[in-house]
Amino acid sequence: APSRIDVWQELANVQSMKGEYAGAIESLTRAYELNRNYLPSEFMLAKTYLLAGKKDEGFRFGLDAFRRGYDELGDLLWFGSYLKQSGKINDLVGLLKLLSERNPNYLIYLALAYKDAGNINQSKQTANLLLYYEDTHPGTAIAKDNYNTLAELYRYFGDIKKRTRAFEKSGALQPF
């Protein structure tokens, strides 16, 4: 079934598990070429390039997939960790800015990336934007877990009032 993307992806999975990254890259390239708009194939190709040690290609395909609309949180966290470990924190910040425009739940990751980049003021501004996002954008829901992480970020900043407010929004504390 040479025209089925899923077959090429499964072949690549088997090849990757066996450590045959060159074959996996070839199989995923075939899947990607069958439909360049199927973003999971593009991200799988990026991930395989990274696992094979071909970082430039992996980062290029990965960033492109997310920029074009790929939106799997687990893959983003894995990819973001890889970017950070590779010293590409500015690429991570740029990607998270874009994703935060599409989904405000990514603001927590952007605030953390700014912190990791040493840009504490921008991290605080982003944290504040997230803390009050539901107030300024009625009808938008921020995940409760994001408020727990936000509370820990405010602990790092030494802002007990905003930390308490974040805990209240998480449901961990009842407002007075």
Stockholm file with secondary structure:
# STOCKHOLM 1.0

chainA/1-176         APSRIDVWQELANVQSMKGEYAGAIESLTRAYELNRNYLPSEFMLAKTYLLAGKKDEGFRFGLDAFRRGYDELGDLLWFGSYLKQSGKINDLVGLLKLLSERNPNYLIYLALAYKDAGNINQSKQTANLLLYYEDTHPGTAIAKDNYNTLAELYRYFGDIKKRTRAFEKSGALQPF
#=GR chainA/1-176 SS CTTCHHHHHHHHHHHHHTTCHHHHHHHHHHHHHHCTTCHHHHHHHHHHHHHTTCHHHHHHHHHHHHHTTCCCHHHHHHHHHHHHHTTCHHHHHHHHHHHHHHCGGGHHHHHHHHHHTTCHHHHHHHHHHHHTHHHHSTTCCCCHHHHHHHHHHHHHHTCHHHHHHHHHHHTSSCCC
#=GC SS_cons         CTTCHHHHHHHHHHHHHTTCHHHHHHHHHHHHHHCTTCHHHHHHHHHHHHHTTCHHHHHHHHHHHHHTTCCCHHHHHHHHHHHHHTTCHHHHHHHHHHHHHHCGGGHHHHHHHHHHTTCHHHHHHHHHHHHTHHHHSTTCCCCHHHHHHHHHHHHHHTCHHHHHHHHHHHTSSCCC
//
